[in-house]
Amino acid sequence: MSDELHVRAYGPVDGPPVLALHGVTGHSARWKVLADRLPRLRILAMDLRGHGRSTWHPPWGIEQHVADALAVLDAAGLPRVAVLGHSYGAAIALHLAHAAPERIERLALLDPALGLDPRDMLLAAEDSRLDETFRDLTAARAHRAIRWAGIADELVEAELAEHLVEDGDRLRYRYCQSAVVAAWSEMARPPVLPPAGVPTLLVPAMQAEFVKPRWVKACRAALGDALTVAEVDAGHMVFLELPDEVAGLLRTFLH
């Protein structure tokens, strides 16, 4: 694997392996909240290209993210794993399962973001072009607390400690704005379904609008008993807002 891809490993080396893929503007350390609650699992959490401590060099499309994920698995010597994805990371997980089905044992999709309205994605992409910086930690904390309403204070503090970096006399988050713009475009692509026969856990966040009923219906038709749908009364950051509940679902599904 290229040393340009940053990976965090949680849990025992001999635990059931799980590849974890975060969402747009996120980073690998966000998975610690679940890793702490699932200590038997070996969770390999990667920073997506354009995010965190991984390379920010393009291309930033889904196919490149899939290739990067396979490089991580190859470097770890893992021929077959479960894949856990949130938001854009769940969309990448689905494409990974189609590109290399022999490498994917099962899928856990937390409020996946795919097949989204192109008009909404244009607005999101344009908004992501704006420079988001903060004069100090207090301003960044206040902004994150509003965006992450309902998420525990200690998780907000962990986010600030890990993800903020100095940029001159300002603070900004550790991601490439160009990569984020590209990600919104990728989320407007037609949605794909989990491959037939692959055990899949789908966790829609009921206070968000990312997972469309039509897509869930298509997943049920394609997977039948291989699909488990567990709706959770939370916002899009479902695993940070309700980590115990989500960890319980994953514990049953991944062990």
N, C-alpha and C positions, 0 to 999 in steps of 0.2 A: 504493500500500500504506500502511496505517496505520503511523505511526512507533512504534506500540506493539509491533510485532513486530521482534525483534532477529535479524539475519542476519549470519553471518560468511561471507566469500568466500575460498576457497582456489584457487590455481592461476591459469592465464592466462585473460584475458577471452575469448579466442577458442577456448578448449579445449572439448571435448565437455561439455555442461552436465549436471550431476547435482544433484538436490535431495536432501539428506540429512536424515532425520528420526530423532531420538534416542528412547530409551526413557523410561519413567516415572522420575522423579527425576533425569534426566540433563540434558544441556545441549549446545549446539552445538560447544563446543571439544573435546569428546571425539573428533570426527571428524578432528582434526589428525593423529593417528597414521596414519590411512590417507591423508590428503591428502599428507603428506610422502613416502609411498611411491608415490603416483599423481600425479606432478607435471604430467602432461599434461591432467588433467581440471580443469574448472572446477566446483568443488564449492560449492554454496550450502547452508550448514548453518544451519537456523533453530532458535531456542529455541522449543519449543512453548509455547503459552499456559499460564500457570501455572508456568512454569519459567524459570530463568535471568534474563536481562535483558528478556524479553518481558513484556507486560502479564500481571498475575495475575487480571484481571477475568474472571468467567464470561461465557458458558457454557463448560464444559470438555469437552463431548462430542465424539465423533469427527466429527460433521458440522461443528462449528465448526473443528476442526483442519484438516479438508479445505478449508474456506473460507479459512482463514488461509494454507494452502499455496498455493492458487491466487492469493491476493493477492500472495504473494512472487514467484511466477512472472510475474504481470502487471507488477509493479513492475520486475522485471529484464528485461522485454521478451522473455521466453522462451516461445514458443508450444508447444514440445514438448521434453520432457526425459526422461532416465532418472531413476528414483527409487530411492534407497537407504534402507532402513529397518531399524532394529534393534528387536527386542522390540515394545513398544507402537507405536513408530514404523513398524514393518513392517505392523502392523494398519491404521494410518492410511493407509499407502501403498496397501494393497489397496482400501480404500474410495475413495481418491482416484482410482485407476485405473477404478473403476466409475462414479464421479460425472462424470469428465471424461476419457473414454478417448482423445479426440483430443489430449490434452496429454501423454500418457504413451507414451514410446517403448519402455521396458522397465523391469522391476522386479528389484531385488536385495534379497532378504529374508533378513536375518541373524537366525536363531533367533526367528522371529515369535511374538508372544504374543497369541493369539486363540482364542476358543472354549474358554476355560479353565473348570475346574470351579467353579461358583458357590460351593460350600462353601469351597474354597480361597481364592477371591477375597474372600469375606466375612472370613476370617481375616486376609488381607493388608490389606484396607481398615481393619479394626479396629486392626491393628498400626500402620498409617500414621497413625492419629489420635494416637498417643503422641508426646509432644514429644521430639525427638532433638536434643540439644544437647551441647556438649563444653566442659569447663572451660578447655581450652587446646589448642594445636596438637599437642602430644605425645599427648594423649588421642584427638584426632581421627585422627591418623596411625595409632595402634595399632588403632583400630576399623576404619579403612578397609583396613589391611593384612590383617586377618582376613577381612573380607568379600571382598576382592579377592586372595585367595591365588592365586599363580600368575601374577599380573600384575606387570610390571617396576616396580621402585621408582620410577623416574623418572616413570612414568605415575601412580602413586599421588601423588607430589609435585605433578604438574601438576593433578591433580584437586583437591587441597587448595587450591592457589594460586588456582584459578579459581572454585571452587564454594563455598568457605566464606566466610561474612560474619559480622561482629560483631552480636550481639544483646544489648545491655547488657554484662554481664561474661562472657557465654558466646559460643560460636561455633555456628552452625547452617548447614545447606546452603541454597543459594539456590533454593528451590522452595516452592510453596504446598501445604501439607498437604491442604487441601480439594480441590485439583485432583488430587492423587495418589489420594485416596480415590475420586474420580469415575472416574479412569482404571482402577482395579481393577474397578469395576463394568462399564465399557465392554469390558474384556477377557473378561468372562463372556458377552457377546453371542454368538449363533450365528456360527460362523466363515464367512467368505466365501472364495471361490476366486479366483485371478487370472483376469481376463477371458480368454476363449478367444482365442488368437492373439497374445497379448502375451508376448514372450520374457521368461522369468522364471528367475532364479537363486535357488534355495532352499538356504540353508546352515544345516542343523540342528546344534545343539551337542549332541554325544552324551552329555555329562556333565550335561545339563539335561533337563527333562521337559516343555518347553513345546510342542514340535512333536509332534503325535500321528500315529502311523502311518496311521490311518484318513483323516486330512486329506491326508497326502502321497499316499495312493492316489487320493483324489478329485482332487487336483491333476494327477496323471499322466493320469487318464482325461479330464480337461477340456482339458489343454494338449497332450498327446502330446509331439512332438518340440520344442515350444516351451519345455518345462520342462527345466532342468538341476538336478539335486540333487547337492550336494557335502557329504557329512557330514564334520564336523570334530570331532576328539577334544579337546573343550574344554568349559569351563563356559559359562554363559549370556552372559557378557561376551566373547564369542568373538573379536571384532575387537581387543580390548585384550589378551587373553591370547595370541593367535596372529596378530599384525598382519601379519607377512610372508606367512603362508599365506593369510589372507583377502584381502590386497592382491593376491596372485597370481591368485586366483580372479576378483576384480573386474577386474583388468587385462585378462584374457582376455575377460570378458563385456561390459565397458563400452566398450572401445576399438573 
